[in-house]
């Protein structure tokens, strides 16, 4: 499995396992979660993506139950989590409205809750989950710097930020922002031309890609032509359409890190198949054209 250096003394597997649906599985016992983690580790997938809000603020605790039972797993993992979304559910069920909170107090409390819930002593990467239109960038930046200085977090980044959101927050920080987790896939190719990817690529920052299969929309009947192209490419390498769609992201020189979320063990065990695909430029554009629905200008 390819690895990328994210920050000093911190490397991630090129592919990341997303845990946002962990609580949706009928079996979310510690043993079953351990089986999923070990299926990832067997392929060299060592990086795991969480967020405080996942599972109505319950997914981190499900992971924590597993790590309390099998603490040796932690040394083989890099754990990403996110904060700043406050939704009227779970521990925030009494809130009147969904909102974002990037105050120092909320970030600090969220970090402490995540550490406790996941039964870990340090978060490898903390992301601000959504841009906060009410953000005091000086306060937020100082809180993130303090989290690193205090040893609770190794590195920080953002999610769903536009370049102006990124530069605003970075301007008030000593530590560098190390990634932006954005939606990008054959179903959401706009970041390749709207500046989202170019901004990060220029700075040598590897993006993380959520929903790399378009939330399953890629396999809907209206996308049969694109799916046929994916299947055709996959046959040459002995993999399925999903592996080719992920390989399309992996092939890009921006060094995109797809975040793969599934509870199906068989699918987890074959996530690494994407690395079997050799994607040349013409094939990349053939799939890109299929995603756009028309040839490039």
Secondary structure as UniProt FT lines:
FT   STRAND          3..7
FT   TURN            8..9
FT   STRAND          10..13
FT   STRAND          16..18
FT   TURN            20..21
FT   HELIX           22..24
FT   HELIX           30..41
FT   TURN            42..44
FT   STRAND          47..49
FT   TURN            52..53
FT   HELIX           54..57
FT   HELIX           59..69
FT   HELIX           71..76
FT   STRAND          78..83
FT   STRAND          85..86
FT   HELIX           90..92
FT   TURN            93..94
FT   STRAND          99..100
FT   HELIX           104..118
FT   STRAND          123..128
FT   TURN            133..134
FT   HELIX           137..149
FT   TURN            150..151
FT   STRAND          153..159
FT   HELIX           163..170
FT   TURN            171..172
FT   STRAND          177..183
FT   TURN            186..187
FT   HELIX           189..192
FT   HELIX           196..202
FT   TURN            203..204
FT   STRAND          208..210
FT   TURN            212..213
FT   HELIX           214..219
FT   HELIX           221..223
FT   HELIX           224..237
FT   HELIX           241..250
FT   TURN            253..254
FT   STRAND          257..260
FT   HELIX           265..269
FT   HELIX           271..276
FT   HELIX           281..292
//
